[in-house]
Amino acid sequence: MPQTLQNVLYLFTPGLSLRRDGLALRIEHEKQLKLSLPVHNLESVFVFGADIYVSPSAMRLCWEHGASVCFFTDWGRLEARVEGVPQGSMLLRRRQHAAAADPARSAALARAFVAGKLHNTRWLISRSARDAADAADAGLLRTAADAHAHLLRELARTPDDLDVIRGVEGRAAALHFEVFSRHLRPALRDSFPFEGRNRRPPRDAINALLSFLYALLRHDCVSALTAVGLDPFVGYLHADRSGRESLALDLMEEFRPWTDRLALTLLNRGELKAGQFLSRDGGTVELGEPLRKTLVAAFQQRKADEVTHPLFQEKVRHGQLVFIQARLLARAVRSGDDYTPHLFN
């Protein structure tokens, strides 16, 4: 059903129709009114899936009042952004570029991204420590969670130096992957050996799994940032590099533990088998097409699950979280205020 958050109207349900009603938008399902909103309260309309109808008059009403209409696939890839003559995105991008050129402002934003990642990684590790059947595993995981808490305190005291902030993030990542196999049930560890993060190419099944799921998350972040008018290629924590969506990588950081948890859940529930991963010459491990389809379906299912948002105290889909954070980031860039990452609890 329709939902509004941060002056954004989200349309998910197949069969919805969006029509104009004077200076309001009328959302119907099977010819029954579900919601009516004055257009002047909206900044954007996000439409997910091909089975939602948006009338031409509704689109015209939106662009006449400065509200964009963004069309996404069911799985969150941005396909089109319809708006009138752009009014605010140029100023937003100027502020984004100015912040990237300001070492103190870049450091503040980078620190927020890393803080979100460290908090959420600690959340993931702590959950596994509580659930661990083996006392040794639980102890190692609790130690890693405590180390992340210490790094969070250290991060808050770091100077406005991107290299120092990146160093804290790197140490946290090393700690996380050092105990990563302890999240797995002991019976699975021989089938899914893991000795640390590697990529380009991945050398084991877990690394292949993580790389694929991170790619799906990255695409969602690019879509979310583009939809709110930010340039996904100009980041703060991640340095600029030709062809690299640095801001999307920044936004990804706080959501990587969410993706890690999905991977671990699929493995621990036995939904993935070692034989589904393909070993190639040279030690590379790849995902076959059937396995990729399975992972896309699982990723989409997880995005449809709901959680109560800590800021708005409303139920939202997990898939909405990157879009909500992109808007919060745009506001922080525009205003110069602090950015608040999403914290899982």
N, C-alpha and C positions, 0 to 999 in steps of 0.2 A: 504494500500500500504506500501512498505518498508520505513523505516526511520532510520537514524543514529543519535545518540546522545552520547557524551562522548565515542566515539570509540566503541559503541555498535550498532549492526544492529538489529532492531526490525522487526519481520515478524508477521503480524496479519491476513492478508486477506486470507481466504480459497482459494485454487487453486494456490497459489504461488509455485514456484519451485526454489530451490537454487542449482546451478550447478557450476562446476569448469570451468574456462576459462583461461588457463595458470596459472599465479600467481594472478588472480583476481577471485572474486565471481560474478556470473551472476544471477540476480534475474529476473524471467520471470513470466508473468501471461497470460494464454491462448496463450502461445508461442510467446508473445510479450515482448521484453526487457523493463524492468522497471528501472533497476539500475545495474551498474557495479562498483565494489569496489575492489581496490587492497587489498589483504589480510593483507599486513603489516600495514595497517591503523587500523585494527580491534583488539579489545581485546576479544570480545564475540559476539556470535550470539544468540538472544533470539527468540525462535520459539513458538508461542501460537496457540494451537489447533492441531487436528489430521489430518487436511486436507491440510497441507503444506508439500511438498516433499523436502527433503534434500538428495542429492545424496551422495553415499559413497565417491566419489572422492572429493566432496566439504568438507565433514567432515575431510577427511585425510589432505587436504590442510590447514584447520583450525588448527588441532592439530599439524601439522608439524611447524606451525608458532606461536604456543603458544596461539591461540585463542580458547576458550571453546565454545561448542555448547550446549545450555540449552533448554530443551524441557519442556513446561508448558501445562497444560490443558487450555481450553478456559477461565476458571475463575481464572487462575494464580497460581495453585498449581504446584510446581516443581516436575516433574516426572523423569527426568534424566539429568545428566550433563556429557557431553562427552568431554574429553580432553586427550592430550598426557601425558607423564610423568610430573606430577605437577612441576612447576618451581617457582611460586610466592606465592601460597596460604600458604605454610608453613611459609615463612618469614612474610607474612601479619598476620597470626595468632600469631606468636611470638610477633609481635609488639602489637597486640590486647591484649594479656595476660599481656605484660609488662605495657601497659597503665592502665589496670585494677588494677595492683599492685602499681601504682603511684598515691597517693592521689590527687596531684595537677592536673594531667592529667585527672583523673577520674572526678574530680569536674568540669573542664572546659567543658568536653563533656556533663556531666549531666546538666550543666547550659544551654548549647545550646539546648538540648532536651526540657527543661522546658520553655525556652524563646520561642521556636517555638509553644509550646502548649498554652502559655499565649497569644501570639499575635493572634493565630488563634481562640482561644476562644473569645477574644475581637472582632475579625472580625465577628464571628457568632452572638454574643450578639448585636453588633451595627447594623447588618442587621435587626434583629428582632425588635430593638427599632425604626428603621426608618419605618418599615412596620406595627407597632402596631396600631390598630384602637382605643385602649383604652389609654387615657392619663396617667392613673396610671401605666399601664403595661409599657408604653414607659419610664416613669420616673424611674421605678425600674430597667429596663434593662440598661438605660444610666448610672445609678449609678454603676451598676455592671461592665459595660465596663470601667468606670473611675477607679474603684478599680483595675481592671486588669492592666490598664496602670500604676498605682502607684506600683503595685507588680512587673511589668517589670523593673521599675527603681530601685526598691529595690533589685531585683535579680542581676542586674548588679553590685551592690555594695557588694554582699555577699562574705564572705571569702571562701577559698577553703575547705569548710566543707560540705560533702555530706548531713549530717543531717540538716544543715541550708537550703540547696537548696531544699531538700525534704520537709522541713517545708513550704517554699514558695509555692511549688507546691500543697501541701495539702490544704493550705488556699485558693488558687485560685480555686481548685476543689470544696471546700465547698461553695464558693461564686457562682460558676457556677450552681451547682445543687440547691442552695437555690432559684434561680429565674428561674429554668428550665421550670416549668409549665407555666410561663409567655410567653414563645415562642408559646404556643398553643392558638388556637382560643378559646375565652371564652366559646363557646357553647360545646367544647369538654372536658372541664376540669372535669365535673362530670363523664363522661364515662371513662376518663383516669386520675384518681387521682394519684398524685405523691408527695411524702413527703421526697424525698431524695434518694440518691443512695444506693441500697442494692443488694446483689448477694449471690450465693451459699446457698440457692437458691434465685432467685428473687421473690419479694413479690407482684409485681404489673405488669401490662402489659408493661409499659414503661421500667421498669428495665429488663424485659424479652427480650424486643425488642433490647435495647442497648447491652445487654450481647451477643445476637446472632450476631449482626452486628460487635461488637468488635472481636468476634471469627473469623469471615471472614477476617477482617482486619489483625488480628494476623497471620493467615495462609499466607497471602500475604507477610507480613514482613519477616516471616521465609524463604519463598521461595526466596525473593529478597536477603537477607543476605547470604543464602547458595550459591546462584548463583554467587555472587561476591567473594566468598572464605572466608567470615567471619564466625565465630562460633556464631550462634544465642543464645547460652546458656551463653556466657560470656558478661555481660553488665556493665554499669557504674552507671546510675541512679538507676536501680533496682538491689538489692543485689543478689548475687548468691544463688540459692536454687536448690536442686536436682530436676531434671525434669522440671525446669522452664526456658523458653526461654527468659532470661533477656534482651538480646540485642534487640530481637524482640519487647519486651515491651517498651524499650527505644525508638525505632524507631516509634512505634505506637503513641507516645504521641502527636507529631505535627499533626497527622492525625485524632485523636479522634474527634475534632470539625467538620471535614468534614463528619465523620460518624454520629455525632449527627444531623447535618443539614439534612442528608438523612432521618433519622428517623422522624424528625419533619416535613419534607416535606410530607412524606407518610401519617402522621397523619393529618396534616392540609388540605391536599387535599381529605381526606375521603377515601383513598385507603385501609386503615386498619380499621376494625370494632372491637369494644370491644368483640363481641361474637366469634371472631376468636381465642381469647386467652383462654386457658384451665386452670381452677382453680382446684387445687388438695387439698387433705386433708393436713391440717397443714398450709394452706395459701400460698403454692407455686403456681406460675403462670408459665405455659409452653406454648410453641408454637406447635400447631399441624402440621402435615406433610404438608398440603396444604399451611399453612401460611409460613412455612420455605421455600417452593418452591417459593412463591411469593417474599419473601425477597431476596433470592438468585438471582432471575431474576432482581429485582430492583437494587441490588448492582452491578450486572454485567452491567446493562444498564447505571448506573451512571458512572462506570469506563470507558465506551466507549465514554462519552462526552469529548470534547476537551477544553483545556485551553492554553493560551500563557504562556510558562514557563518564569519566571522573569529573570533567568540567561542567558538562551540561546536564548530568544526571538523567539522561534519556537513553533508552535502548537503541543501539545502532548496530549495523552489521560490521563484522571485522573488515570487510572489504571497503567500508566507508572511511576507515581510520586514516588511510594515507591521504584521502581527499580533504578530510577535516584538518589534518596536520599541514597540508599544503596551504590551506587558507590561513591558518594561524601563522605560518611562516611568512606569507605575503603581507599580513598585517604587521608583523614584527619588522620586516624589511621596510615597509612604507612608513611606519611610525618611529622607528629607531628603538622600540621597546625590546625587552628580552623575549626570546623564543622559548616556549614551554613544550618540551617533547611529550609524546604519549608514554605514560608509565603503566605497565601491566602489573596487576596485583592479584 
